[in-house]
Amino acid sequence: MRRSNPYKWWNLLLYLGVIAVNTLSVTLPLGGNSTGEISDRYHTYITPAGYAFSIWSLIYLLLAGFIIYQFRRDTGGRDSVQSIGIWFMLSCIFNMGWLVLWHYLYIELSLVVMVLMLISLIVIYRRTRSITAPTSGEKWLVRLPFSIYLGWISVATIVNVSIVLEKNNWDGFGLSGSLWAVIMLCVGAVLAVIVSFPHRDSIYPLVFVWAFIAIAIEQKDTDNIFFTGLIAAGLLLLYSIWLLLTPPRNRSRY
């Protein structure tokens, strides 16, 4: 007997809410401030080039696939779907909350909400990675969306922290802003390896590659950030390829 999924309608409703709030943030925009204007107002040494944010289109497309997957009669009741239902709902709530706070310039509060979103995605990620013998649908519509989503929010959290520090005129313990940017890029690269290696996830570090190249392009006039970003991106790309080409036993490949 197939189990019903008690979360699917809430997941759909909140997902549509996220899309609606994102649309309003662009068309109105919310708070009278566009994302680009806010980014320019609080520009930091690790602010990426604007094109980097187009990754949201891919994330929302993949999440739509997850929503559809849980409405299928033969897959919606799977433990792999139901175990993350409530956490997906929370991630959507935090996503909408972050957008509202960000556009109304509650920058410090937006960081708090982003951290909560990050935590919800970490829980989802760990649960998707505990799936034993995942089907093709689980690989592409359950695991993949949240690898990319978590990867981007991991980077976005680092950037958001730097914006809060910039807004509050943090002195950096006497170190220059560009040096702190280099340190944060290195920390981000290490984080990409620490998170992905135990799960042999070749997708998660690719999001950092995307972000680091965008940061290098935006900061091209600052040599140490430019070269650190490109070198870190190159190393993470090689690392991701290595993960993909050297699967251990019982590893599920994308």
Sequence and secondary structure as in RCSB ss.txt:
>XXXX:A:sequence
MRRSNPYKWWNLLLYLGVIAVNTLSVTLPLGGNSTGEISDRYHTYITPAGYAFSIWSLIYLLLAGFIIYQFRRDT
GGRDSVQSIGIWFMLSCIFNMGWLVLWHYLYIELSLVVMVLMLISLIVIYRRTRSITAPTSGEKWLVRLPFSIYL
GWISVATIVNVSIVLEKNNWDGFGLSGSLWAVIMLCVGAVLAVIVSFPHRDSIYPLVFVWAFIAIAIEQKDTDNI
FFTGLIAAGLLLLYSIWLLLTPPRNRSRY
>XXXX:A:secstr
     TTHHHHHHHHHHHHHHHHHHHHS GGG  HHHHHHHT  TT   GGGGGHHHHHHHHHHHHHHHHHSTTT
TT HHHHTTHHHHHHHHHHHHHHHHHHHTT HHHHHHHHHHHHHHHHHHHHHHHT SS  HHHIIIIIHHHHHHH
HHHHHHHHHHHHHHHHHTT  GGG  HHHHHHHHHHHHHHHHHHHHTTTT SSHHHHHHHHHHHHHHHTTTSHHH
HHHHHHHHHHHHHHHHHHHHS  TT    
